[in-house]
């Protein structure tokens, strides 16, 4: 893959082409990204844009940036202004972490001065500056609506569990275990040693210690 040092590329018609980063993702190693790549490359060729780099991976789109190496590298290079626009097949190929998180990823690109384009969803494109702010505002609104729906479903689920007599939250520690933890801490033992001596988790000891304080 070649790199391009110019900020913009002048094509044979005198138009300014963009430096494109292609992002292609499939969910498993058994699938191939070649179909995506072929059409994304063809689009760049027709538009006379230069492909700077291709970021390709076989990972589920529900994973965060830290667990998707190519995805993380894409943002690292965006921050270094190594390309002008990210081209991907569809928004769900870019990320499937939910609308709210996906919008945050897109806003990160915007902060880096990098536009983005969905090949199969041409209305999802910020390489046109006239629609960029409107589109990001719309997606942000959709993300807020999604967050509200999730919150309502969560509250409804908790209410339903309470109505069924289920106990919510962490299970209560047995009285004898709590007494042993307090005694061990009182003898000057540390949290880890106390957890081993009392046969409970470190978090349990930390919570009992905090409550005692």
C-alpha positions as CSV (number, residue, x, y, z in Angstrom):
1,X,0.0,0.0,0.0
2,X,1.4,3.4,-1.0
3,X,1.5,6.5,1.2
4,X,0.8,10.1,0.1
5,X,2.6,13.0,1.5
6,X,0.5,15.8,-0.1
7,X,-2.4,17.2,1.9
8,X,-4.6,17.1,-1.2
9,X,-4.0,15.3,-4.5
10,X,-4.6,17.1,-7.7
11,X,-6.1,14.7,-10.3
12,X,-5.9,15.0,-14.0
13,X,-9.0,17.2,-14.2
14,X,-7.6,19.7,-11.7
15,X,-9.9,18.7,-8.9
16,X,-8.7,18.1,-5.4
17,X,-8.8,14.4,-4.5
18,X,-8.8,13.2,-0.9
19,X,-6.5,10.9,0.9
20,X,-8.7,8.0,1.8
21,X,-8.4,5.4,4.6
22,X,-10.5,2.3,4.0
23,X,-11.9,0.4,7.0
24,X,-13.2,-3.1,6.3
25,X,-14.5,-5.5,8.9
26,X,-15.9,-9.0,9.0
27,X,-17.1,-10.7,12.2
28,X,-15.1,-14.0,12.0
29,X,-12.0,-15.4,10.4
30,X,-14.2,-17.6,8.2
31,X,-15.6,-14.6,6.4
32,X,-13.8,-12.5,3.8
33,X,-13.6,-8.7,3.5
34,X,-12.6,-8.9,-0.2
35,X,-16.1,-8.1,-1.5
36,X,-16.1,-4.9,0.6
37,X,-12.6,-4.0,-0.3
38,X,-13.1,-4.4,-4.1
39,X,-16.1,-2.0,-4.2
40,X,-14.5,0.5,-1.8
41,X,-11.3,0.6,-4.0
42,X,-13.4,0.9,-7.1
43,X,-15.2,3.9,-5.6
44,X,-12.0,5.6,-4.7
45,X,-10.7,5.0,-8.3
46,X,-13.8,6.4,-9.9
47,X,-13.7,9.5,-7.7
48,X,-9.9,9.8,-8.3
49,X,-9.1,9.7,-4.6
50,X,-5.8,8.3,-3.3
51,X,-6.0,5.3,-0.9
52,X,-3.5,5.9,1.8
53,X,-4.1,2.8,3.9
54,X,-6.5,-0.1,4.4
55,X,-7.5,-1.1,7.9
56,X,-8.9,-4.6,7.8
57,X,-9.8,-7.0,10.6
58,X,-12.0,-10.0,11.5
59,X,-13.6,-8.9,14.8
60,X,-17.1,-8.5,16.1
61,X,-18.2,-4.9,15.8
62,X,-19.5,-4.9,19.4
63,X,-16.0,-4.9,20.8
64,X,-14.5,-1.6,21.9
65,X,-11.6,0.2,20.4
66,X,-9.0,-1.4,22.7
67,X,-9.9,-4.9,21.5
68,X,-10.0,-4.1,17.8
69,X,-6.4,-3.4,16.7
70,X,-7.0,-2.1,13.2
71,X,-9.8,0.1,14.6
72,X,-7.5,1.5,17.2
73,X,-4.8,2.1,14.7
74,X,-7.2,4.0,12.5
75,X,-7.9,6.5,15.2
76,X,-4.2,6.8,16.1
77,X,-3.4,7.7,12.4
78,X,-6.4,10.0,12.2
79,X,-5.0,12.0,15.1
80,X,-1.7,12.3,13.1
81,X,-3.7,13.6,10.1
82,X,-2.5,10.8,7.8
83,X,-5.7,10.9,5.8
84,X,-8.7,13.1,5.0
85,X,-11.6,10.7,5.0
86,X,-12.5,7.3,6.3
87,X,-14.5,5.1,3.9
88,X,-16.3,2.0,5.2
89,X,-18.9,-0.3,3.7
90,X,-21.8,0.5,6.1
91,X,-22.2,2.0,9.5
92,X,-22.6,-1.4,11.2
93,X,-19.4,-2.5,9.6
94,X,-17.7,0.5,11.3
95,X,-19.2,-0.2,14.7
96,X,-22.0,-2.2,16.3
97,X,-21.5,-0.9,19.9
98,X,-24.8,1.0,19.8
99,X,-25.7,4.4,18.4
100,X,-24.4,6.4,21.3
101,X,-20.9,4.8,21.2
102,X,-20.8,4.8,17.4
103,X,-21.6,8.6,17.3
104,X,-18.8,9.2,19.8
105,X,-16.4,7.4,17.4
106,X,-17.6,9.5,14.5
107,X,-17.2,12.7,16.6
108,X,-13.6,11.7,17.4
109,X,-12.9,11.6,13.7
110,X,-14.5,15.0,13.3
111,X,-12.3,16.4,16.1
112,X,-9.3,15.1,14.2
113,X,-10.5,17.0,11.1
114,X,-11.2,13.7,9.3
115,X,-14.5,13.2,7.4
116,X,-16.2,9.8,6.9
117,X,-18.4,8.1,4.4
118,X,-20.6,5.0,4.3
119,X,-20.4,3.4,0.9
120,X,-23.8,1.7,0.9
121,X,-25.4,4.6,2.8
122,X,-24.5,7.7,0.8
123,X,-26.7,9.9,3.0
124,X,-24.2,9.1,5.9
125,X,-21.3,11.1,4.7
126,X,-19.5,14.2,6.1
127,X,-17.1,14.7,3.2
128,X,-19.6,17.3,2.2
129,X,-19.0,20.1,4.7
130,X,-22.5,21.6,4.1
131,X,-24.2,18.6,5.7
132,X,-21.5,17.5,8.2
133,X,-22.8,19.5,11.2
134,X,-26.5,18.7,10.5
135,X,-25.7,15.0,10.2
136,X,-23.7,14.8,13.4
137,X,-26.4,16.7,15.2
138,X,-29.0,14.2,13.9
139,X,-27.0,11.2,14.9
140,X,-26.3,12.7,18.3
141,X,-30.1,13.1,18.8
142,X,-30.7,9.5,17.8
143,X,-28.0,8.4,20.3
144,X,-29.8,10.3,23.1
145,X,-33.1,8.7,22.2
146,X,-31.4,5.3,22.3
147,X,-29.9,6.0,25.7
148,X,-33.4,7.0,27.0
149,X,-34.9,3.8,25.7
150,X,-32.2,1.7,27.3
151,X,-32.7,3.5,30.6
152,X,-36.5,3.0,30.5
153,X,-36.0,-0.7,29.7
154,X,-33.6,-1.1,32.6
155,X,-35.9,0.6,35.1
156,X,-38.8,-1.5,33.9
157,X,-36.8,-4.6,34.3
158,X,-35.8,-3.7,37.9
159,X,-39.4,-2.9,38.8
160,X,-40.5,-6.2,37.3
161,X,-37.8,-8.1,39.4
162,X,-38.9,-6.3,42.6
163,X,-42.5,-7.2,41.9
164,X,-41.5,-10.8,41.6
165,X,-39.8,-10.6,45.0
166,X,-36.2,-10.8,43.7
167,X,-33.5,-9.2,45.8
168,X,-31.5,-6.7,43.8
169,X,-27.9,-5.7,44.3
170,X,-25.0,-7.6,45.7
171,X,-25.8,-10.6,47.9
172,X,-25.4,-10.0,51.6
173,X,-22.3,-11.3,53.2
174,X,-22.9,-13.9,56.0
175,X,-22.6,-12.4,59.4
176,X,-19.8,-14.8,60.5
177,X,-17.8,-13.8,57.5
178,X,-18.2,-10.1,58.1
179,X,-17.3,-10.6,61.8
180,X,-14.1,-12.5,60.8
181,X,-13.2,-9.8,58.2
182,X,-13.6,-7.0,60.8
183,X,-11.5,-9.0,63.3
184,X,-8.7,-9.6,60.8
185,X,-8.6,-6.0,59.8
186,X,-8.6,-5.0,63.4
187,X,-5.5,-7.2,63.9
188,X,-3.7,-5.1,61.3
189,X,-3.9,-7.6,58.4
190,X,-4.1,-6.2,54.9
191,X,-7.0,-6.5,52.5
192,X,-5.5,-9.4,50.4
193,X,-4.4,-11.4,53.5
194,X,-7.8,-10.9,55.1
195,X,-9.6,-12.1,52.0
196,X,-7.5,-15.3,52.0
197,X,-8.0,-15.9,55.7
198,X,-11.7,-15.4,55.6
199,X,-12.4,-17.1,52.3
200,X,-14.0,-14.1,50.5
201,X,-13.3,-11.7,47.7
202,X,-11.0,-8.7,47.9
203,X,-13.9,-6.5,47.0
204,X,-15.9,-7.8,49.9
205,X,-13.1,-6.9,52.3
206,X,-12.7,-3.4,50.8
207,X,-16.5,-2.8,51.1
208,X,-16.5,-3.9,54.8
209,X,-13.5,-1.8,55.5
210,X,-15.0,1.2,53.9
211,X,-18.3,0.8,55.9
212,X,-16.3,0.5,59.1
213,X,-14.5,3.7,58.3
